[in-house]
Amino acid sequence: MTKLFFCDILRLKIIDFGADGGLCMDRINTLREMALTKTRSNEGFHYLFYKEYAKHPELSEEGRYAKAFYSAFSKLEPEISQGELIVGKSVTPLDGEEKQEWKEIYRPLANERYGKAGGGQDSHMAIDYRLLLSVGIKGIIEKIDRYSAEENKESIDYYDCCKECLRAVVKHSENYSDHALRLSALAESEKQRAELLEIARICKKVPYEPADSFHEAVQSVHFISHCLSFDPFRPWAQQFQLGHPDRYLLEYYENDLKNGKLTHERAQLILDCLGIQINLRVPNGLSSGYMIGGRDEGGRIVANDLTDMCMQVTDDIRLVYPAVGLCYDKDMPEVYLKKACELLLKGYSHPAIFNDGVITKGLAYYGVDAKQAREYVHSTCVEITPVGSSNVWVASPYTNMPQLLLDIMDEEYISFDSLLERYFSRLSESIKRNHREQKAQRAIRADNSIKPLLSCFVHDCLERGVDIDRGGARYNWIMPSFVGVANLVDSLYAVKTLVFDEKKLGMAEFKAMLESDYRSEEELRLHILNGIPKYGNDVDEVDRLFGIITERIISECEEESRGEESSALIPSVFCWVMHEHFGRNTIATPDARKAGFPLGDGSGPCQGRELNGPTASIISSTKWDHSKFIGGVAVNLKFSKHSLGEESVNTLMALVKTYMDRGGFELQINVTDNETLKKAIAEPEKYRDLVVRIGGYSDYFVKLSPKMQEEVILRTSHSI
């Protein structure tokens, strides 16, 4: 696996990227192009891990894991691309004899071990970056030594494994340092040589030692996140979040500015390079980023240079990540919300805007103390998890809410209320069954999987001597997500109107019509679609149903959680891509949706049904209590680029404030035009970086399925 990576330095002319102080777009564009074209691969790591793992069947699982983990990281080839200031990635798959060896000898062993580790969620969290930066790996090893002196033999074996995994990361970083030093000898300019020598110095120091500068801190944060993305027992993509960088990086930024070691422009460039590395670390179709703003542990507003700069990354690199979440508070200086709205009106899908007060209230409701409740992160899309202390299984599982209604439409009911009670009984059964299945999967993980490196940065794993996969984290919630609630509301209201109020249809007759996909009833379908009120238009009688359903979800989850502190249910009403998946496999529904079409894309109205403008849509979407849905609430608004004018920023800010003041949890905004979207479908190669909001996350439009592309186009496009 010996290769010399410097953006194919032996074949390409090296570009001089200009002065250290300037934000050089040549550099960013070069790195951006790499992020758009490179495919992340962790094959090399898994090959090296299982090659060593196979040699030691006689050892305990912890001992075997530790040896293999260290061996893999010590031999994994560093990759530094042209112009990078933040390093640590894996984008090169195996080839040649190693590829063949992996396929024939070690992958069968790996597949067996993957299967044994079990299912369930991973990585929807942020680690304790403050701990990393303040004491470094050196300090964490010292901490482990103190714990291990007091514990039993079983815990000592585990602690030894944790220390060996930490040493593996240090070795990997030292290899990067050596590689940067070698590359510096090949540099064609003094500026490049100086940059590579600085990278070599930094990687020699962090993450082993505490960070002392802004560049060191950013490199340390990224490098640990990079290493955590390699999970030997869980080979799929890991999508760790970076917490609140405008909090934990601020002292390094301000000290370096004060001491003349850093300029604002250079700091922005370093953050941009970090943003590009997130795109190389996490495949598109998922979500990874950070949050900014809000109130800190002491209740003080967070609003500083880094708050602005972390948003500016979106404009500078123009990629799907970082997924930026702005934690809104009404006392935050207005300039930060204005910055967010200006970016959104440019057509970017970030930042999403979260309601800091609603989220901290919700976390407090679930027993999180005030200090920790202000240190949360959108763990991928909109799911909220406490920073540095979570092993929360988000979206576990997704529930198709309209399908539960379809399942009970084969019988007649004496009243609409009796139908609702039957539905809620069905919902209760589903929640209980799903909870049992999730707990069973957790038990399998506890018996068959470990994550020692991750556990070193998550409270209270080291304190307890218990791995995160075995329940060592402070918070171990399960977050089921309920998809298609807006479809359910519209469907229930249509059934109420046609079956119980107007008595035009019997329940069985309605069900038969759905099974035929409205084949001979298009006129009636259009009447349902256009003539019966829908959620999202400020119609109290319809909107009230959303509140009834969400209140029942909360009560059922709370009832099921009694006595289940380690795996309490905390619900969500967002969908990731599951609205398309469920829709593809769901027959027509009573709301006039035809078979195969995606369900609603979040917690707002269904696509194309907001007929009374964005304000009415916002009012409808905030008539129910969001605060207890810490698992995530996602409301999409789409605006037409053609309608933008001088007052658009102020109008958008007013809409955001209205949503937040009314208790809205999260708002995500698309500003685009259907003409561009249709061109992107016809000529995808010209629009490969066109990013749109989906159901809580963002993705490249041209990589979406045809049904998902159609769903985005059909969303109501408001004027602003």
Phi and psi in degrees as a GROMACS rama.xvg file:
@    title "Ramachandran Plot"
@    xaxis  label "Phi"
@    yaxis  label "Psi"
@TYPE xy
-83.8213  113.196  THR-2
-138.351  157.29  LYS-3
-113.917  105.275  LEU-4
-100.035  118.241  PHE-5
-155.122  61.1162  PHE-6
51.6613  50.0543  CYS-7
54.5321  52.34  ASP-8
-57.5188  -27.1825  ILE-9
-77.9762  -12.5724  LEU-10
-117.311  -21.2272  ARG-11
-112.822  147.076  LEU-12
-68.9538  135.65  LYS-13
-80.698  133.719  ILE-14
-92.1719  137.403  ILE-15
-84.2829  116.81  ASP-16
-86.9515  8.16328  PHE-17
89.8088  -173.042  GLY-18
-64.3525  150.305  ALA-19
-60.0896  -34.2775  ASP-20
-78.1841  -19.1954  GLY-21
-91.6303  149.585  GLY-22
-83.5984  94.084  LEU-23
-87.0553  112.366  CYS-24
-71.6468  -21.7528  MET-25
-59.8632  -43.3628  ASP-26
-63.0098  -50.4303  ARG-27
-61.7192  -42.8191  ILE-28
-64.9471  -36.3092  ASN-29
-64.6765  -46.5503  THR-30
-68.3683  -36.4905  LEU-31
-62.0606  -42.7226  ARG-32
-62.0899  -39.8401  GLU-33
-61.8867  -42.4823  MET-34
-65.062  -31.6906  ALA-35
-76.6504  -24.7759  LEU-36
-110.046  -23.9674  THR-37
-79.5154  145.132  LYS-38
-108.973  122.48  THR-39
-65.5129  139.48  ARG-40
-140.395  130.641  SER-41
-110.509  15.4892  ASN-42
-57.068  -42.7654  GLU-43
-61.2459  -42.2197  GLY-44
-63.057  -46.5573  PHE-45
-65.9553  -36.3147  HIS-46
-60.3044  -48.9743  TYR-47
-66.1269  -38.7737  LEU-48
-63.0351  -50.8171  PHE-49
-76.495  -20.1314  TYR-50
-65.3987  -39.8611  LYS-51
-80.14  -39.3594  GLU-52
-57.6621  -37.616  TYR-53
-65.7404  -21.5261  ALA-54
-80.0447  -12.2428  LYS-55
-129.62  52.9841  HIS-56
-66.0003  -17.8535  PRO-57
-77.7572  -16.2069  GLU-58
-83.138  161.931  LEU-59
-62.9491  162.869  SER-60
-59.5831  -39.656  GLU-61
-65.4061  -43.0435  GLU-62
-66.6505  -40.383  GLY-63
-65.8284  -43.6594  ARG-64
-60.9039  -47.1607  TYR-65
-60.7459  -46.027  ALA-66
-61.5036  -45.4886  LYS-67
-68.6407  -39.1715  ALA-68
-64.0917  -45.3509  PHE-69
-65.0921  -43.4056  TYR-70
-60.1632  -44.5053  SER-71
-62.9831  -47.7199  ALA-72
-71.7829  -30.1743  PHE-73
-71.4422  -24.7214  SER-74
-104.841  -12.0215  LYS-75
-65.4287  124.886  LEU-76
-70.0789  129.853  GLU-77
-66.0981  149.174  PRO-78
-131.25  116.362  GLU-79
-122.062  119.763  ILE-80
-96.641  159.657  SER-81
-55.4757  122.477  GLN-82
90.7237  -5.63875  GLY-83
-68.5048  137.602  GLU-84
-108.518  -25.1267  LEU-85
-112.935  126.612  ILE-86
-121.955  157.684  VAL-87
125.413  97.8652  GLY-88
-159.446  168.185  LYS-89
-141.56  107.329  SER-90
-125.78  6.16135  VAL-91
-112.327  116.66  THR-92
-75.6386  167.92  PRO-93
-65.7699  156.06  LEU-94
-148.206  172.94  ASP-95
61.8026  -140.821  GLY-96
-63.4795  -36.3881  GLU-97
-64.1269  -39.483  GLU-98
-60.218  -44.3621  LYS-99
-66.2263  -42.4685  GLN-100
-61.0659  -43.9608  GLU-101
-60.1446  -47.737  TRP-102
-65.1156  -42.8521  LYS-103
-91.1927  -31.6165  GLU-104
-110.08  -52.2285  ILE-105
-96.0708  -27.9099  TYR-106
-64.745  -38.5577  ARG-107
-57.5828  -40.5948  PRO-108
-64.1247  -43.2915  LEU-109
-62.723  -45.2799  ALA-110
-60.0201  -39.7441  ASN-111
-62.3367  -41.7861  GLU-112
-71.8155  -36.1394  ARG-113
-58.5481  -47.6073  TYR-114
-63.1687  -38.1737  GLY-115
-64.8561  -33.0941  LYS-116
-66.6455  -20.3459  ALA-117
88.8759  178.613  GLY-118
-94.3149  -156.936  GLY-119
97.4901  -178.791  GLY-120
-91.2596  160.142  GLN-121
-142.097  152.973  ASP-122
64.5924  8.58392  SER-123
-82.9301  72.7  HIS-124
-170.296  173.431  MET-125
-125.703  138.611  ALA-126
-81.3454  179.535  ILE-127
-83.5385  86.8109  ASP-128
-70.3128  -29.3452  TYR-129
-59.7584  -43.4396  ARG-130
-60.2859  -47.4432  LEU-131
-56.2596  -49.1357  LEU-132
-71.3667  -31.8573  LEU-133
-82.0635  -33.4879  SER-134
-121.64  -16.8691  VAL-135
67.8109  175.713  GLY-136
-61.1909  -34.4462  ILE-137
-55.1346  -47.31  LYS-138
-67.9167  -33.6961  GLY-139
-69.9871  -38.4704  ILE-140
-62.2681  -40.8099  ILE-141
-62.8477  -38.2463  GLU-142
-63.1219  -43.6525  LYS-143
-62.2728  -40.9453  ILE-144
-59.9019  -38.6432  ASP-145
-66.0961  -42.0817  ARG-146
-66.463  -44.0305  TYR-147
-66.8376  -24.4135  SER-148
-67.2544  -18.1435  ALA-149
-108.291  -3.49871  GLU-150
-108.043  172.359  GLU-151
-80.1768  173.484  ASN-152
-58.3195  -40.4094  LYS-153
-60.9512  -43.5287  GLU-154
-68.7611  -34.7951  SER-155
-62.5737  -41.4063  ILE-156
-58.7098  -42.3665  ASP-157
-67.5743  -44.8692  TYR-158
-60.2844  -39.4858  TYR-159
-61.5977  -39.0815  ASP-160
-63.5755  -43.8333  CYS-161
-59.7773  -44.2413  CYS-162
-64.712  -38.9499  LYS-163
-66.7689  -35.9907  GLU-164
-66.4908  -38.7273  CYS-165
-64.6975  -41.4504  LEU-166
-63.4793  -32.9274  ARG-167
-63.0068  -41.0257  ALA-168
-63.9239  -42.1797  VAL-169
-60.5122  -44.5494  VAL-170
-61.7448  -42.6754  LYS-171
-60.691  -41.6129  HIS-172
-66.6299  -40.8163  SER-173
-62.7316  -36.5534  GLU-174
-63.2409  -37.0841  ASN-175
-64.3413  -40.1106  TYR-176
-60.7243  -47.256  SER-177
-62.7434  -39.081  ASP-178
-66.1464  -42.9628  HIS-179
-62.3117  -37.2768  ALA-180
-63.5146  -42.8419  LEU-181
-64.0796  -42.2138  ARG-182
-65.8657  -31.1249  LEU-183
-60.3219  -28.9784  SER-184
-70.9007  -19.1535  ALA-185
-95.6174  -7.07335  LEU-186
-62.2548  143.263  ALA-187
-98.3102  2.68201  GLU-188
-145.548  157.626  SER-189
-66.0058  -33.0934  GLU-190
-64.2495  -44.4223  LYS-191
-65.2195  -42.0167  GLN-192
-60.8409  -43.2101  ARG-193
-63.4011  -40.3611  ALA-194
-64.1177  -43.0726  GLU-195
-68.5269  -36.8559  LEU-196
-65.7295  -35.5927  LEU-197
-68.8862  -40.2649  GLU-198
-60.3348  -42.7784  ILE-199
-60.9733  -43.4692  ALA-200
-63.5727  -45.5401  ARG-201
-64.9064  -44.5647  ILE-202
-68.5985  -23.1778  CYS-203
-71.9883  -28.7638  LYS-204
-92.749  -54.2119  LYS-205
-109.978  149.498  VAL-206
-88.8489  8.812  PRO-207
-64.2551  -45.7039  TYR-208
-102.362  163.994  GLU-209
-60.8015  151.267  PRO-210
-78.844  144.22  ALA-211
-120.59  -6.40219  ASP-212
-139.634  167.229  SER-213
-62.0514  -47.3046  PHE-214
-62.3485  -42.8727  HIS-215
-60.841  -42.5801  GLU-216
-64.1827  -45.7121  ALA-217
-64.4625  -42.0868  VAL-218
-62.6098  -42.3733  GLN-219
-63.2265  -45.0176  SER-220
-60.1551  -47.3832  VAL-221
-66.8017  -41.5609  HIS-222
-64.7355  -40.4269  PHE-223
-64.3997  -42.3218  ILE-224
-61.938  -40.8412  SER-225
-59.1291  -47.7556  HIS-226
-68.8142  -35.2572  CYS-227
-65.447  -21.8095  LEU-228
-73.5408  -7.76328  SER-229
-101.311  103.174  PHE-230
-112.869  109.852  ASP-231
-61.2529  -29.9241  PRO-232
-96.0263  -10.9369  PHE-233
-132.57  88.0441  ARG-234
-76.6148  -11.7811  PRO-235
-74.928  168.792  TRP-236
-60.908  134.853  ALA-237
-101.789  142.375  GLN-238
-132.364  61.344  GLN-239
-65.2667  144.089  PHE-240
-96.6028  162.764  GLN-241
-104.409  17.1265  LEU-242
64.7129  -134.619  GLY-243
-118.203  83.2494  HIS-244
-63.1826  -25.2188  PRO-245
-74.728  -0.735172  ASP-246
-103.983  -57.8907  ARG-247
-78.9202  -15.525  TYR-248
-95.6401  -8.9981  LEU-249
-62.9242  -44.313  LEU-250
-62.8328  -36.1051  GLU-251
-68.686  -41.5441  TYR-252
-62.3503  -50.5093  TYR-253
-66.8415  -40.1632  GLU-254
-63.7302  -42.2797  ASN-255
-67.0623  -38.1817  ASP-256
-62.1732  -47.0929  LEU-257
-60.7217  -38.4229  LYS-258
-90.2693  4.53553  ASN-259
73.615  16.6062  GLY-260
-88.4692  -9.33882  LYS-261
-150.047  146.459  LEU-262
-110.492  160.517  THR-263
-56.3522  -42.3678  HIS-264
-65.0173  -41.577  GLU-265
-66.7659  -39.4168  ARG-266
-62.0628  -40.1583  ALA-267
-63.1584  -41.255  GLN-268
-62.378  -40.965  LEU-269
-63.6527  -41.5973  ILE-270
-65.9346  -37.6125  LEU-271
-62.6575  -42.2217  ASP-272
-64.0736  -36.4449  CYS-273
-61.8019  -44.2954  LEU-274
-59.7543  -40.2012  GLY-275
-65.5194  -38.6426  ILE-276
-63.8823  -32.8117  GLN-277
-60.9749  -39.5971  ILE-278
-66.3197  -29.5195  ASN-279
-81.4413  -23.4845  LEU-280
-84.2243  -35.2408  ARG-281
-119.848  123.777  VAL-282
-62.4348  150.192  PRO-283
-66.5354  157.997  ASN-284
99.4391  -9.23598  GLY-285
-115.091  -144.507  LEU-286
-163.055  134.066  SER-287
-155.17  137.027  SER-288
-178.702  -138.002  GLY-289
-156.455  169.414  TYR-290
-115.994  155.799  MET-291
-140.598  161  ILE-292
80.446  -152.938  GLY-293
75.1666  -159.64  GLY-294
-114.766  141.873  ARG-295
-82.1436  -173.945  ASP-296
-58.072  -28.7812  GLU-297
-91.2703  4.31351  GLY-298
85.8126  8.26788  GLY-299
-87.0044  142.793  ARG-300
-63.0937  133.154  ILE-301
-99.4788  110.704  VAL-302
-156.862  101.808  ALA-303
-147.27  -174.83  ASN-304
-54.2087  -43.5331  ASP-305
-67.9941  -29.7844  LEU-306
-58.5416  -46.4923  THR-307
-67.6657  -44.4281  ASP-308
-67.8462  -35.3112  MET-309
-66.6645  -29.3184  CYS-310
-74.8051  -37.6404  MET-311
-61.3196  -27.2935  GLN-312
-52.1031  -39.3324  VAL-313
-55.5647  -44.0358  THR-314
-74.2865  -35.1525  ASP-315
-72.535  -44.2281  ASP-316
-100.707  -23.0524  ILE-317
54.2702  50.6182  ARG-318
-124.826  176.221  LEU-319
-70.1847  -27.5758  VAL-320
-120.221  158.463  TYR-321
-76.6545  146.609  PRO-322
-78.3958  102.813  ALA-323
-93.9672  130.922  VAL-324
-116.123  118.78  GLY-325
-90.7011  118.184  LEU-326
-84.5921  105.805  CYS-327
-84.4472  136.462  TYR-328
-136.579  138.53  ASP-329
-62.4989  -19.9527  LYS-330
-90.046  -1.05079  ASP-331
-69.9734  138.893  MET-332
-51.9368  136.324  PRO-333
-63.6024  -20.7669  GLU-334
-60.1332  -28.3582  VAL-335
-76.4269  -40.3486  TYR-336
-65.8749  -38.1592  LEU-337
-61.4798  -43.9566  LYS-338
-57.8711  -45.1554  LYS-339
-60.1743  -45.1684  ALA-340
-67.7889  -36.0089  CYS-341
-62.567  -41.517  GLU-342
-64.5286  -43.1288  LEU-343
-64.5029  -37.9606  LEU-344
-71.5932  -16.6483  LEU-345
-75.0749  -11.9821  LYS-346
106.996  0.672334  GLY-347
-74.9287  155.027  TYR-348
-95.3425  0.586482  SER-349
-124.085  152.824  HIS-350
-84.5811  154.858  PRO-351
-79.323  150.431  ALA-352
-114.734  120.692  ILE-353
-108.796  149.497  PHE-354
-93.0511  102.348  ASN-355
-59.6439  -42.3161  ASP-356
-65.3602  -41.9072  GLY-357
-64.8728  -41.3044  VAL-358
-69.9248  -44.4771  ILE-359
-65.15  -35.0278  THR-360
-62.2435  -43.7358  LYS-361
-65.3699  -42.1692  GLY-362
-63.6147  -39.1958  LEU-363
-63.0127  -37.983  ALA-364
-59.0301  -34.8299  TYR-365
-92.2492  15.8266  TYR-366
93.0482  11.0822  GLY-367
-85.1808  131.979  VAL-368
-68.3048  161.546  ASP-369
-58.2897  -39.6919  ALA-370
-64.8676  -49.667  LYS-371
-68.6041  -31.3272  GLN-372
-64.0559  -20.6356  ALA-373
-91.7829  -6.62287  ARG-374
-110.203  78.6974  GLU-375
-124.484  169.57  TYR-376
-143.95  148.45  VAL-377
-75.331  105.379  HIS-378
-67.7975  -19.3488  SER-379
-155.021  -74.3694  THR-380
-87.1142  -79.7279  CYS-381
-134.12  4.52416  VAL-382
-73.0691  129.831  GLU-383
-98.4386  125.921  ILE-384
-134.189  141.262  THR-385
-64.465  136.597  PRO-386
-69.1302  135.421  VAL-387
72.8154  13.6348  GLY-388
-151.878  18.4686  SER-389
-118.634  140.5  SER-390
-130.619  60.8052  ASN-391
-87.9462  131.258  VAL-392
-92.7574  102.505  TRP-393
-81.4541  156.438  VAL-394
46.8643  51.2662  ALA-395
-125.737  94.8739  SER-396
-98.993  -172.595  PRO-397
-84.3071  142.487  TYR-398
-120.296  129.205  THR-399
-82.7649  98.3174  ASN-400
-67.3306  -41.7282  MET-401
-63.9303  -31.5882  PRO-402
-63.1019  -36.1398  GLN-403
-62.3308  -33.8059  LEU-404
-70.3303  -44.6312  LEU-405
-58.068  -34.7625  LEU-406
-65.235  -23.4021  ASP-407
-111.042  12.5695  ILE-408
-88.6575  5.99333  MET-409
-84.951  -2.01535  ASP-410
-123.623  161.54  GLU-411
-95.623  155.737  GLU-412
-131.254  147.337  TYR-413
-77.0963  -20.6695  ILE-414
-157.736  166.18  SER-415
-64.6257  -37.4133  PHE-416
-62.511  -37.4296  ASP-417
-68.075  -33.9022  SER-418
-64.1329  -44.6986  LEU-419
-60.0919  -43.9605  LEU-420
-64.3943  -38.223  GLU-421
-64.8113  -39.4479  ARG-422
-62.4917  -46.4334  TYR-423
-66.2004  -31.6667  PHE-424
-64.039  -42.9764  SER-425
-63.4096  -41.4871  ARG-426
-62.3461  -43.8862  LEU-427
-59.6092  -44.3336  SER-428
-60.1904  -42.3235  GLU-429
-64.0917  -44.6945  SER-430
-62.4634  -44.8468  ILE-431
-63.7408  -44.654  LYS-432
-63.0641  -45.8969  ARG-433
-64.1717  -37.6034  ASN-434
-64.4273  -43.0682  HIS-435
-59.1832  -42.1196  ARG-436
-66.8688  -39.7724  GLU-437
-66.6406  -41.0567  GLN-438
-65.7111  -36.0624  LYS-439
-65.2469  -40.285  ALA-440
-64.7758  -37.4319  GLN-441
-64.3117  -38.0352  ARG-442
-64.3062  -39.4998  ALA-443
-62.9859  -44.3274  ILE-444
-60.4495  -43.887  ARG-445
-61.5027  -33.4765  ALA-446
-82.695  -22.5669  ASP-447
-131.253  4.86062  ASN-448
-141.241  150.498  SER-449
-141.193  155.214  ILE-450
-136.955  70.7829  LYS-451
-62.5482  -39.8699  PRO-452
-63.9878  -49.1259  LEU-453
-58.8259  -41.1019  LEU-454
-60.5342  -25.3058  SER-455
-66.9393  -17.5503  CYS-456
-118.72  14.4685  PHE-457
-127.623  120.24  VAL-458
-75.7741  137.632  HIS-459
-117.794  44.972  ASP-460
-64.5756  -51.8761  CYS-461
-68.3571  -38.0952  LEU-462
-59.1224  -36.9785  GLU-463
-92.7918  -15.4281  ARG-464
68.7781  32.3754  GLY-465
-128.716  126.987  VAL-466
-62.645  153.076  ASP-467
-61.3446  -34.7644  ILE-468
-74.0671  -9.43723  ASP-469
-109.15  13.4766  ARG-470
98.6657  15.8089  GLY-471
-73.5289  -20.6114  GLY-472
-71.375  158.004  ALA-473
-69.5807  -37.0471  ARG-474
-121.273  123.126  TYR-475
-127.785  41.162  ASN-476
-64.5921  160.791  TRP-477
-118.308  131.436  ILE-478
-117.959  88.8971  MET-479
-69.3311  145.126  PRO-480
-116.946  134.207  SER-481
-108.64  110.55  PHE-482
-101.144  140.28  VAL-483
81.7241  28.009  GLY-484
-64.0123  -37.373  VAL-485
-63.8602  -40.6398  ALA-486
-61.0486  -40.8061  ASN-487
-63.3612  -45.1262  LEU-488
-59.4697  -49.6285  VAL-489
-64.2126  -36.031  ASP-490
-67.3423  -45.7194  SER-491
-62.1887  -40.4196  LEU-492
-67.9043  -36.1636  TYR-493
-65.3184  -42.3999  ALA-494
-63.648  -45.0057  VAL-495
-56.8231  -44.9112  LYS-496
-68.3472  -51.3158  THR-497
-81.8776  -33.9954  LEU-498
-92.7892  -45.4319  VAL-499
-99.0184  -37.7903  PHE-500
-84.3156  -54.3809  ASP-501
-92.5153  -16.5318  GLU-502
53.8601  41.2173  LYS-503
-85.1033  -22.4001  LYS-504
-137.875  150.231  LEU-505
-90.367  161.85  GLY-506
-61.5541  -45.8012  MET-507
-63.2696  -38.1754  ALA-508
-64.1093  -41.5296  GLU-509
-62.9323  -45.0049  PHE-510
-61.1521  -42.0992  LYS-511
-62.4867  -37.9889  ALA-512
-63.6374  -38.6606  MET-513
-67.4736  -40.8013  LEU-514
-65.0054  -25.1405  GLU-515
-90.0017  2.08779  SER-516
60.9531  39.4243  ASP-517
58.2594  28.2159  TYR-518
-53.9451  -45.5677  ARG-519
-107.766  15.1179  SER-520
-130.092  39.8985  GLU-521
-63.6969  -35.909  GLU-522
-62.5454  -42.9189  GLU-523
-67.6077  -39.2277  LEU-524
-59.998  -43.2856  ARG-525
-66.5191  -33.3551  LEU-526
-64.8989  -43.2441  HIS-527
-61.406  -43.7629  ILE-528
-66.6459  -43.6264  LEU-529
-107.779  -19.1143  ASN-530
-105.663  -14.058  GLY-531
-109.28  129.041  ILE-532
-55.8252  149.882  PRO-533
-125.06  154.685  LYS-534
-59.1221  135.376  TYR-535
111.42  3.18071  GLY-536
-122.596  20.697  ASN-537
57.7466  46.9456  ASP-538
-108.038  107.711  VAL-539
-56.4162  -41.635  ASP-540
-63.5515  -35.1479  GLU-541
-77.907  -49.8256  VAL-542
-61.1702  -30.692  ASP-543
-58.6907  -32.8353  ARG-544
-63.6007  -34.7145  LEU-545
-61.8797  -43.4187  PHE-546
-64.9015  -39.2886  GLY-547
-61.602  -43.3056  ILE-548
-67.3336  -46.4027  ILE-549
-67.6775  -35.3721  THR-550
-62.8781  -38.7084  GLU-551
-69.8234  -37.6944  ARG-552
-58.023  -46.9183  ILE-553
-59.9183  -49.3077  ILE-554
-64.6459  -38.2509  SER-555
-67.476  -40.8863  GLU-556
-66.439  -39.1961  CYS-557
-67.3245  -40.5896  GLU-558
-63.434  -43.1905  GLU-559
-69.1696  -22.9917  GLU-560
-87.075  -7.41511  SER-561
-57.8968  127.481  ARG-562
75.6852  10.8015  GLY-563
-119.495  53.0499  GLU-564
-57.0225  -36.0758  GLU-565
-79.6626  -13.247  SER-566
-146.138  46.694  SER-567
-64.1646  147.677  ALA-568
-90.0702  126.358  LEU-569
-128.7  113.641  ILE-570
-81.7822  165.809  PRO-571
-143.042  159.175  SER-572
-134.202  64.6869  VAL-573
-135.686  -177.676  PHE-574
-139.902  -10.6993  CYS-575
51.4988  -116.384  TRP-576
-109.463  7.18706  VAL-577
-70.8742  -19.5265  MET-578
-65.4821  -33.2477  HIS-579
-74.4505  -42.3316  GLU-580
-62.8641  -49.4754  HIS-581
-63.6485  -42.7461  PHE-582
-61.1905  -39.0478  GLY-583
-59.1055  -30.6084  ARG-584
-109.404  15.7467  ASN-585
-117.738  132.12  THR-586
-65.1585  178.225  ILE-587
-55.5284  149.977  ALA-588
-118.636  160.078  THR-589
-64.6335  -8.39279  PRO-590
-85.2536  7.16819  ASP-591
88.0575  2.5819  ALA-592
-69.5825  134.209  ARG-593
-87.3536  160.576  LYS-594
-57.3797  139.605  ALA-595
87.9174  -14.8705  GLY-596
-81.4078  144.612  PHE-597
-56.2986  148.702  PRO-598
-72.3662  178.405  LEU-599
-56.9293  147.512  GLY-600
-89.5931  15.1616  ASP-601
169.904  -136.045  GLY-602
-105.288  -1.7856  SER-603
-91.1489  -166.58  GLY-604
-66.4688  160.727  PRO-605
-69.5933  161.284  CYS-606
-55.4102  126.485  GLN-607
78.5358  7.85502  GLY-608
-104.09  -0.897729  ARG-609
-83.8779  99.5802  GLU-610
-98.3751  -12.2977  LEU-611
-111.629  19.7637  ASN-612
92.6774  170.67  GLY-613
-67.5288  -32.0216  PRO-614
-65.4907  -44.8966  THR-615
-61.7968  -39.3959  ALA-616
-61.3322  -44.4547  SER-617
-63.837  -42.1637  ILE-618
-62.1942  -45.8187  ILE-619
-59.7665  -42.517  SER-620
-72.7557  -7.60087  SER-621
-122.702  23.6057  THR-622
-87.7045  0.52725  LYS-623
-126.61  160.094  TRP-624
-78.1078  114.883  ASP-625
-83.6218  -22.2726  HIS-626
-63.7634  -27.3141  SER-627
-86.9052  -4.24739  LYS-628
-96.1828  59.5402  PHE-629
-65.2943  -20.0535  ILE-630
-62.9566  -14.504  GLY-631
126.83  135.171  GLY-632
-128.788  129.041  VAL-633
-126.832  120.251  ALA-634
-118.011  122.266  VAL-635
-96.7299  137.958  ASN-636
-127.094  138.082  LEU-637
-120.346  132.556  LYS-638
-123.947  149.093  PHE-639
-84.2552  131.932  SER-640
-61.8922  -30.4457  LYS-641
-66.4125  -19.4814  HIS-642
-94.2195  -0.0412457  SER-643
-68.5635  141.55  LEU-644
-148.603  -169.406  GLY-645
-62.2129  -31.0893  GLU-646
-95.0657  4.4527  GLU-647
-61.6248  -39.2959  SER-648
-61.3797  -46.8682  VAL-649
-64.7689  -38.821  ASN-650
-64.299  -44.623  THR-651
-64.5503  -41.5311  LEU-652
-60.0935  -40.0504  MET-653
-64.7805  -40.1689  ALA-654
-64.9995  -42.7673  LEU-655
-60.9341  -46.1129  VAL-656
-62.4339  -39.65  LYS-657
-60.1497  -46.2705  THR-658
-61.247  -45.9077  TYR-659
-68.1064  -43.4285  MET-660
-62.2127  -28.1867  ASP-661
-87.8052  6.09974  ARG-662
92.3855  18.6771  GLY-663
-67.7114  144.389  GLY-664
-83.9628  -53.5033  PHE-665
-151.956  142.315  GLU-666
-130.127  131.767  LEU-667
-128.383  139.622  GLN-668
-127.386  131.816  ILE-669
-110.481  127.963  ASN-670
-119.862  107.497  VAL-671
-154.607  -170.943  THR-672
-141.685  144.214  ASP-673
-64.1102  -25.789  ASN-674
-62.4953  -44.7078  GLU-675
-64.7663  -42.8725  THR-676
-60.6331  -41.5111  LEU-677
-68.7914  -35.4785  LYS-678
-64.2935  -37.7238  LYS-679
-64.6197  -34.7865  ALA-680
-66.6862  -40.1374  ILE-681
-74.6085  -36.2284  ALA-682
-132.455  70.9985  GLU-683
-60.2751  -30.2654  PRO-684
-64.5401  -23.3438  GLU-685
-85.7746  -11.4373  LYS-686
-128.75  33.23  TYR-687
-68.0496  -17.1027  ARG-688
-106.029  15.044  ASP-689
-76.4661  114.523  LEU-690
-106.928  136.421  VAL-691
-131.013  156.585  VAL-692
-80.8596  138.76  ARG-693
-109.196  -110.678  ILE-694
-117.205  47.2577  GLY-695
126.308  -16.8136  GLY-696
-135.135  174.898  TYR-697
-114.774  155.189  SER-698
-153.622  162.308  ASP-699
-71.9507  125.59  TYR-700
-58.71  -40.8025  PHE-701
-72.0785  -12.7689  VAL-702
-95.306  -1.8959  LYS-703
-75.6375  158.874  LEU-704
-68.3797  157.07  SER-705
-55.2075  -39.1529  PRO-706
-65.6452  -39.0669  LYS-707
-68.8746  -38.651  MET-708
-61.3185  -42.9045  GLN-709
-62.2422  -40.3733  GLU-710
-61.8164  -43.3341  GLU-711
-63.5837  -42.6519  VAL-712
-64.15  -36.4831  ILE-713
-81.4223  -6.43516  LEU-714
-61.4518  145.911  ARG-715
-61.7708  127.586  THR-716
-104.017  109.807  SER-717
-86.261  158.611  HIS-718
-90.5459  151.398  SER-719
